[in-house]
Each structure stands twice: as structure tokens, then as C-alpha cells.
Amino acid sequence: MEKSASAPAVRSLALDALRGFAILTMILSGRVPFGVLPGWMYHVQVPPPAHKFNPDIPGISWVDLVFPFFLFSMGAAFPFALNSRIKEGKISGSLILQILKRGLLLAFFAVVIQHVRPTVLSKSPDAVTYLFSLLAFIFMFLIFWRTPSSWGKNASLTLRIAGYAGIAVMLYLIKYPDGSGFKLTRYDIIILVLAHMVVFGALIWIWTRDNIMARAGILLLIFAIRLSSPVTGSWLNDALALQPGGWLFNVNFLKYLFIVIPGTMAGDIIYRHYKNNPAEGSASAPGKLNIINLALLSFSFTLICLVGLYTRNVFLTLLLTLLNGGIMYLVIKSDEYFSKSYIKALFTPGMFFLIFGLLLEPFEGGIKKDHSTMSYYMVTSGLAVFMITGFTMITDYLKKPGWLKLLIDNGQNPMLAYAGGTNLLTPLAGLLFIDSFLSGFLNTPWLGVLKGILLTLLLAYMVRIFTHYKIYWRT
């Protein structure tokens, strides 16, 4: 959500880094060679070589973390984006309207981006296809660009109208390989889920911002609905089958509140720290060795869970998680600075989500992204907390935000990075023969992964240039 010019500069670089990590790994996952690598390089429930969906396969891979990490960072950002807009504790009608408008704008983006991707426009994209996709990117740029305040409202409005008009003409003229034209049912499901979460997640946070128990109660109510809804013939099952809004409102998408709401809980802790800037512990700075240890221990949770849950050593994963958490707790307690810091406050919900998720692992047939399970929501929420903690050690305590600059810049411009992956990078790589050049010698499965990494890095640096010059897309 855009900030007003007078809004205080309250920002967590670690949260930006998590968002950037999520968006770039999401783009990378789409550039992994299809069907020829080990199963942990793909969504676990869509294994190689055929990639046929099998909801009975339990486990998660790194690819299964990117979307929940992005959802969690979205929830954690609500306190930063909305607190400055709530004046004297009062919720204005304009704020609610702004949230609804943001949801509709994301829904619009979900439809447009899916219609203008090169691989959707043609089964074998050529130069014309790439140019068409680039033109669509330019029109989207005009719509979503957060123009400088010095330009005035009229200039901004004129650009947006031009962008909307250009997109409208393109969608009217497009014909797809199956002979069809524009269809509202052709949309990017990831962005449409985000649109739902923006509206419902933000409204839930607003009305429970001073009552964490009420927010936890909402989670329990949603959990109760989840437990009861599969009962065939029940009124709840019938009610959830209704889709009064069609594609625009899908009740099933609300399950991702199990990630967004925990994100808001962590976001409250992080926001209060940066807003109040409390004096943490003693006047002395934390020990550098403890900072490094906490960073390593924080990132270790993700490695332990990925390896353990993929190989189905669930009990061992739980034991190693408890051991890692115990060591981390001792490090925090041993340092007077950290023992009174917000890092300790983050540790508690992080461990709760993670252990709760691992204890739920046998429920619903094991942890899965598709169809997503309660274990999946809780485990990924816990891992997201510790990823933020690890990034915080680097940005705030080691004072090395430059190490994460690429992630931070992309995390501050996520819409541009997401659209750029398909409608900027792919067309440019095709038109400038970058893709074919790299394919000439990066032609084995693992070298194909290297090619994907190089192209993703190319996009990341392009987005970094935009961010450096303060050219942002509205989010």
C-alpha cells in the first residue's frame, strides 16, 4: 500500500529482504528445466518426469516455500502500511475504500498479466510475440507506476488513462492459440490469491490491531471451519461451495489467512521495535559472535525442515528443530542485549508456529503444498519468522545491508519484479538472443539451472536500477 508523503519512514530491511527472496526464487522456480532434475527441484506434489499432479505425495521442497514466504511478508507489512493511516485510533471510510480498491487493482493485474505473457500468447513465441509483450509491459508500467508527487495529479491520471486504454485495446485485439479472445476466467492465480489476502488480511488486522486474542480467535474459527467443511451434506460444506462473486471471490482462497494472520502477528512485533526504537538491554552492543550464531541458527531451521520433511524423517526433523531452537534460546539468553530485544519476542511465535506445524504433520496425510495442509501453513509461517530474524542479524546487527541489497531492492518493488519476469526479461532475452546464446553452452539439466539463475539475476539487477532511481510500482 502506498504511503502518504507525511508518513513516517518506518521500514524493516529484513522484511524487504524476505519479500525479495520470495519473489526472486518464485521467478527462478519457473526457469528450472522441466522434468529432468531431482524431485526436490520442483513442487513435491508434481514430481518429475511427467509432472502429473499427485496430492497423495507428502513433503515440501524449496519451491514450496516461495509463495508462503511472500504471503507472510505481506501480512507482516500491514502494520507498516496501515498504522500511519489510522488517525487517533479511528478507522476512516476512505481507508476501507482504499483497501478494497487495492484488492480490485490486484485482481485487474491478475487478469491482465495472464493474458499478455509470451507463452500464453503463443506456443512458440517469436519476435512479434515478444514485442507485443513488451508493449503490454509499458502500458502496465503507466498504470502501476507511482509517479513523483511533483508531477501533480493530472499528469499521473493522464498516464494511467493512457495505460488502461492501451491495455483495453490489446485485450480486445488478442487471439490465442485455441482461437479464443479475452476471458475473465484467464487469470494468474497467485496474484488473485494476493488480492483476496490484501482485502481480508488488512481488514482483519485493522479490526484486531489492539486485540491479539481476537486475531488468534479468528484463526481458531477458520480452523474449526476447515475441520468441519469436508463433511459431505453438512450446511457448512454447502455454504462453502457457493461462489456468489464467481472468480472474483473464491472462498477457498481464504485458507491462506493461516499464513497472512501469523504474518501480521510478527509484523506487529517488528513494527513496534522500529517505531519506538526502544533501548534494548545494556548500553553495550551485542557480541559479534552471537550475531553470527543467531543468523546461522535462524537459517538452519529452513534447511532442517526442507531436508527432513522431503526425506520423510519427520520425527528426526522435530528433534533437530527442538535442538536448534534450544541452542538459539541459550544464545539469546546469554547475551544481555538480545535477552531484552525484540529478537527474543520474535523467537516465541516463530517456535510456536514451527513446532505446532510439525506436530500437525501426520494430519491430512502429511505436509503438502497442494492440497495445502495445516502443517504447511504453520511450518512455513515459522520458517518465515526465522528467515526475517536471520536477515535482521545481517542488516541491523552486523550492519551489512549491502550484502542483501539485491533482495531488498526487489522486495521494495515486488510488482515490477513479478511482471518483469515474464514481460520484460523473457521478451528482452528472446529479442537480444540472450536466451539462445546461454542455451548454446548451458545445455545440460544442471547447467540449465545455472542459466535460470543467471537470467533471474539479470532481472534482479534491472529491478534494482528502477528501485535505485525511486521508480516504484504501486503495491
Order of alpha helices (4+ residues) and beta strands (2+ residues): alpha-alpha-alpha-alpha-alpha-alpha-alpha-alpha-alpha-alpha-alpha-alpha-alpha-alpha-alpha-alpha-alpha-alpha-alpha-alpha
